[in-house]
Amino acid sequence: AQTPQEFVKGFYEWYLIKHYEHKDILEEEKLPEYVEESLIEWLKVKPASDIYYFIQHGSSTIAFKDCRVVVKDVLKMTGDVFVVPVMFKKEKFESAVIAYVKKVDSGFKIASVSDAYPY
């Protein structure tokens, strides 16, 4: 059985490769294995933005290429929802997001992602 941390780490390791291969990650056929269908559908119809949703970052995303994905301790919320902090790290670059993950059947799905600015 996979933990929420392992699931999210696997997603972001996959995503960061696909982000540089394809312009439209929402059309990637493996995306529904990681992300709730309702989130994918919402992303397809939401107004255009220069922010890439899954990394919460704008057009200059080359810094994310070849980043280490570091997943921090998970916080369990109500009803099989987990808060998973994710750090993207390189020698002179660091960024973070929070992935909200739901337990679905025997696995997990990303339900939402938000920014996590350092304070």
Secondary structure as the mmCIF struct_conf table of DSSP 4:
data_model
#
loop_
_struct_conf.conf_type_id
_struct_conf.id
_struct_conf.beg_label_comp_id
_struct_conf.beg_label_asym_id
_struct_conf.beg_label_seq_id
_struct_conf.end_label_comp_id
_struct_conf.end_label_asym_id
_struct_conf.end_label_seq_id
HELX_RH_AL_P HELX_RH_AL_P1 PRO A 4 GLU A 21
BEND BEND1 LYS A 23 LYS A 23
HELX_RH_3T_P HELX_RH_3T_P1 ILE A 25 GLU A 27
TURN_TY1_P TURN_TY1_P1 GLU A 29 LYS A 30
HELX_RH_AL_P HELX_RH_AL_P2 LEU A 31 TYR A 34
STRN STRN1 VAL A 35 VAL A 35
HELX_RH_AL_P HELX_RH_AL_P3 GLU A 37 VAL A 45
BEND BEND2 LYS A 46 LYS A 46
HELX_LH_PP_P HELX_LH_PP_P1 PRO A 47 ALA A 48
BEND BEND3 ASP A 50 ILE A 51
STRN STRN2 TYR A 52 TYR A 52
TURN_TY1_P TURN_TY1_P2 TYR A 53 GLN A 56
STRN STRN3 HIS A 57 HIS A 57
BEND BEND4 SER A 59 SER A 59
HELX_RH_3T_P HELX_RH_3T_P2 ILE A 62 PHE A 64
TURN_TY1_P TURN_TY1_P3 LYS A 65 ASP A 66
HELX_LH_PP_P HELX_LH_PP_P2 CYS A 67 CYS A 67
STRN STRN4 ARG A 68 VAL A 71
STRN STRN5 LEU A 75 LYS A 76
BEND BEND5 THR A 78 ASP A 80
STRN STRN6 VAL A 81 LYS A 90
TURN_TY1_P TURN_TY1_P4 GLU A 91 LYS A 92
STRN STRN7 PHE A 93 VAL A 104
TURN_TY1_P TURN_TY1_P5 ASP A 105 SER A 106
STRN STRN8 GLY A 107 ASP A 115
#
